[in-house]
Amino acid sequence: MDKKVTFGSKFGTLAVVAGSVIGLGNIWRFPYLAGNNGGSAFIIIYILCSLTIAIPIMMSEFVIGRQTGRNAFGAFDILTKGKRWTIVGILGILTSFFIYGFYSVVAGWSISFIQTGITEGFVGKDPTEIQNNFTNYINTGWKPTVAALVFVFFTAMIVIGGVQKGIERMNKVLMPVLAFIIIGLFVYSTSLEGFGKAMNFLLKPDFSKITINTMLSAIGQSFFSMSLGMGCMITYGAYVKDKTSIPKLAITIGLADLTIATLAGFAIFPGVFTFGIEPTSGPTLVFETLPMVFSMMPAGNIFGLFFFILVFIAAITSSVSMLEPICLFIIQELKVKRAMAVLIISLFVATLAVLCAFSQVEGSTIKVMGSSLFDFLNSLTDRFMLPAGGFLIVLFVGWFMKKDLVRGQITNGSTSFNRGYGIYYFIVRYFAPVILSVFLLNLSGVI
Ligand code: TRP
């Protein structure tokens, strides 16, 4: 057996896991979903779901990963006799691939905006011009494609560097930069005229807006944002040191994720209301709203450039965590060298990304079940694949994994009474499986 690879330091571990969870999910997806689903009511369910279901699932993924030291497929293979549970690993690897495909398109947008920031700047453009520019950009097809390919290339370069020298080193530098930029933007947006309206929208719950659809989006989003349900945290769990406390790590990361999503919401909605943009405008919301804010802001060129650098950082620290699980699977199960594994996966992902980018061109025929490939993958993964993966993972840890192994991982071997462990075990054994199965059954039209 090869020497166990682990993260180098405590800060490194936090940075890498935070790098995975904090991503476009927080800055791009959370604001537009909150906008689509009426704001605060959605946010409340999202927070509840993150605290009661998502954090325990993250702990469960770490448990499986650290216990076995293997990729999402291999971990289930080791822990069970039959091969049946390895399907969870396979499902996860497929999900990572789908997410990575459309994710790199959105990440590519940030690269194009960085380019605009450097060459033309943002100041002085009027709102219609900004909106038209973005629509035209998407409709070229090739421009977003090139940007997405550049992004896939950058991600590959980092993952080729390995766990400590590539992924950890990058995150240790970029995550503090990210925190700094987002706080700066938040502080600025408190001075916008739409800030009051935004506070209302984000904080005053209107429970009449809650439908089963809202709840589904909230669950899906909490999984997406915490990188759960596809074995990403199983893979990272394999690199977590034995002395690290899994509950502490998961809770810290979960809270950091919620905080950044909230900050992003507060940084974005004042702009939405100031410029009278429809909060329900969907995936393009952030990329249309913020340039309008920057166009009128003192030092808007600098702020704008920083913002899109922030989006890029958030995206790349997450995309490595989509590539790494597939990569570790190929390295461990198919005995392929890291660089080769990265190359193979990146070629496949690049193809998917090209299709996703072109599927957004007006009149495109790259459609699945009536939606563009981009929209289809975006909702298939978070509405179905991640909750299904998460459901199977808690079911496995709660009912099929040996109890003393789970306990040993959660408490780091302590045998004394531990109330936290009791709560955790109740959630993974009963609470989370019940709630998730209700949603999954509902989704498939059974109830
Ligand atoms: N959590 C990341 C974000 O918020 C996206 C992500 C990275 C992800 N790895 C994942 C989502 C694994 C689901 C599963 O942008």
Boltz pocket constraint, residues with backbone or C-beta under 6 A from the ligand:
constraints:
  - pocket:
      binder: B
      contacts: [[A, 20], [A, 21], [A, 22], [A, 23], [A, 24], [A, 25], [A, 26], [A, 99], [A, 223], [A, 224], [A, 225], [A, 226], [A, 227], [A, 228], [A, 229], [A, 230], [A, 232], [A, 314], [A, 318], [A, 319], [A, 321], [A, 322], [A, 386]]
      max_distance: 6.0
